[in-house]
Amino acid sequence: MTTRSTPTIAVFAATGSQGGAVTDALLARGATVRALIRDTGSEKAAALAERGVELAGIDVADAASLVAALEGVDACWFMTTPPGGMQDADTAGETAQGIALADAAAAARVPRVVFSSVGGAERDSHVPHFDSKYRVEEHLVAMGLVTTIVRPVFFMDNFRWFAPTTEDGTLVLRLPFPDDVVLQMIAARDVGAVAATALLDPDAVPATIEIAGDARTGSEIAAAFAEHTGMPARYEALPLAVMDGQDDMQAMFRWFAETPAYQADLDQVRRIAPDTWTLDQWLQAVHFTPTR
């Protein structure tokens, strides 16, 4: 991939959850990381610099800043999100963000790009924030960039927000999909592990890969919380109507219930990243404590 003993890898949004995980995994493997971030003066940026990470200030709307930040790197990793967050669901803005980064990588002649998309992006899901990422995938292919597409499934980290509530001494997990649906999930930390391998040892990772670390029904997820906390727990499936007014999220939960949804090969993922976490391991690692 490079003649240098220590490759330099550009990581977009390195102060975020996924970008931070990619940065951690790359540093653990001895790579030099160049963080592409908006605010190089933030506390999070300073913490990265203390770990030896190069800081490159960028503005996604400023193509010149992106190209300059990518000059001379051996590979780059990026992801996209709707600029206003999931509540805003500016999926056109998300696609534009991804295209700007892809175009900058091409202009800077980056030898390899790893893009973090989403599981099922290529399967005509009709989930807006899946489709927006797939349009970025298509653009990367059209640009002729040497690209690895990593497609994570549902993030275990989402259970920080979808956490069970404590009711009369029982943990109650409520989500808007049926209890006979198996939901594949992945820890953000493991997205970083797979991405790092794709960046540093690309032959070990397929050109496109859907990744998951566990797969459980609602009741099995509740059981994991029960095992971790020592409290009784149960799962209650909510009607999809509870997501009315949140069109993007509602479309995603409908897709979970009405199609085969995520289709990652967990054994394949563990061949690439053997210590990929299960839900039980994630709960232990984040020290989940129920709100009483």
N, C-alpha and C positions, 0 to 999 in steps of 0.2 A: 504494500500500500504506500509506503514511504521509505526513503533511504535514511531518514533520520531515526536515531535510536529512540527518541521520545517524540511521538507525533503530537501535533497541536490540533485540538478538536474545538470547533466553535459550538457553543451551546446557547441557543436562544432561550430567553426567559429563565435563566439559570437560578433566579431567586424564587421561582415557583415550585409547585409540588413535583411535577414531572421533570422539569429542567434541573431542579435540585437533586433528584434521584439519579439522573444521568450524570450530573457533575460528580456526585459521590462515587458512583461506580467507576467513572473514568479515572478519578484521582486514586482510587484504590488499586487501579491497574497501572499506575505510573505515567499516565498521559498528562500532557499539559493542556489545560482547559482555558479557552478564551470565552468569557461570559458576555453575551450580547444582551444588554439590558438598557432600559430607558433611563434609570437614575443611578449613576455610578456613585453618588454621594450618600445613598441610603445605608442604614445599619446592616441590612442583609448583604449589600454589596461589599461593605467593609469586612464583614465576616468571611466572605469569599476571598477577598484579597489577602486576608491573614493566612489563608490556607494555600496561598500561592497561585490563585486563579488570576489570569489577566482580565482586566475589565475594559470593555469596549462599549462606549455609549452609542446607542442607535435610536433612530426614529423610523418606524416602519413606513411612514409616509415620505421619508427622505431616502430615495434610492441610493444616493451617493454615500450616505452614512452606512447603509447596509453593505454595499460593495467594499468600502474601506475596511469595515470590521471583519470581512471574510477573506481579505487578501492574505495569501500565504498559508492558509490552514490546510491540513491534510484531509479533513472531512468536517461536516457540520451536521448538527441535529436540530430539528425544530418541530414544533407543534403549532396548532392554531386553536383559538377560542373566539366566540363572538365578542367583538370589542366591548360591548356593554354588559357582558356577562350573560348567563343562561336565561335570566329573567327577561332580558331585552331580546335575545335570540336574533341578533343581527348577523344572519348567516351569510348574506352577501358581503358584509364587511369581513367576516372570517375568511371567506374564499379569497377576497382581495389581499388580505394579510398574507395568506399562504403563497399566492402568486407573486407578491412582491419579494418574499424571501427566496422563492425558487429562481426568480429572474436575477436577483442579486448573486445567488450562488453560481448561476451560469456566467454572469458577467465577470465574477471573480475567478472563474475557472476552478471551482472547488472540485477536487477529484471524486468525492463521494458524498452523497446526501442520505441521511436517515430521517424519514418523516414519520412522526407518531400520529396515526390516523385514528380509526375506531373500528372495532369488530363489526362486520356486516356492512361496511361502507359500500362495498361493491355489489351488494345483493338487492339493490332497488328497494331499500327499506321504507322510503318515504318519510324518514325521520329527518327534519330539516338540518340538524347539526351533524348528521351522518352524511347527508348529500353534499353539504358544503365542503366537508373534508375530502369526499371522493372527487370533487371537482379539482381540488388541489393535487390529488394523486394523478388525475388525468393530465394536468398541466405539467407535472414533473416528467411524465412519460413523453409528452409532446415535445418538451424541451431537449430530450435526449440525455438528460443527466443520469449518471450512474447512481441509482437510487435503491434503497431498501425501505419497504413500507412495513412498519410495525403497527398492528391493529389491536390495541388493548380492548378488553371487554369491560364490563361494569367494574368500577373501582371499589375495592373494599373500603377505601378511605371515605367513600360516600356515607358509610355508616356513622361517621361523625355527625352527619346531619339527619340521616334516616335512622338514628339510634332508637332502640325501644324505650318506651316510657315506663316508669314504675307506678303500678296501680295496685293498691292493697297488698303490697309485698310481692307482686308478680311483675316480671318484665313482659311488656306487651309490644310486639313488633308488628307494625301495620304498614303494608305497602300495597299499591294498586295493581297487583297481579295475582292470579289464582295460585293456590297452594300446591297444585300438581305441576307447576312450571319449575323447571330446574334453571337457575340463574348462574351462569358462569361469571367468575369475578377474578380480579387481579389486584395486588397491592401496587401502588405507585412506585414503591421501591424496586419492584421486580421489572417494571417497565424500564427503569434505568439499567438494570443488569442486562436485559436482552439488548437494549439499544447500545450499550457499551461494547458488547460482543460484535454487534453488526458494524460498529464504527471501527473497531480495532482488528477484528478477525472476520471480515465479511463472508468468507467462504463457509463459515460455520452457521450462517443464518440464511434461510431462503430469501429470495427477492421480495416476497410478500409473506407475512406470517401473522396470523391471529393468535393472541396470547392470553392465557388464563392460568390461574394457579389453583382454583377450586371450583366446584359446581354443586349447588345445594338448592333445595326447595325452601319456601318460606319457613316451614316448620323446622327444617334442618338448620337454617340460619338461626332461628330462635333458640334451638337446642345448643348451638355453639355459644351463644350468649349465656345460657343457663350454666353450661359447663364451666365457663370462664369465671362467672360471678358467684356461683353457688346458690343462685336464686332460681325459683321456678320461672319458666318463661313459656309464652305461647305466641303463635302467629295468627293474625287476623287479616284476611284479604279484604282490601277496600275496593269499592266500585271504581271503575276508571273515571267516573264523573267527578271524583274529588279533584281531578287535575283540570277541570274546566277552566278556561282562561289561561292555561299554560300549554299552549298548543304543541310546542316542541316536546316538552316532557311527556305530555299525554300521548303523543305519537310514539315516543320511545317505549313507554310501558305497554301500549297496545301491541307494538311489534314484539315485545317480550312474550306476550300471551298468545298471539295469533299465528306465529311462524316458528320455525325451529330456532330462530334468533341466533345467538352466538354459537359458533361452531369451532372453537379452538381445540387443538389436539394437546391435551395436558401433558401427555408423555413426551411429545415432541418439544414442548416448552422446557420440560425438565432436563432434556438432553442438552439444551443450550444453557440453561441456568438451573443447575441441580438443586439449589437451595431455595427455589421459589416457594413463597409462603402459602400455606393453607389459611383459611379464615381463622382457625384456632391460633395459629402462629401470629397472625396480624393482631388479633385481640390481645395476645400476651405482649407483643412488642410495643403496642401503643398504650399499654396499661389502661385499657378501657375500664371506666368506672361508671356505673349507672347513676343518673340523676335521681335523687330520692325526693 
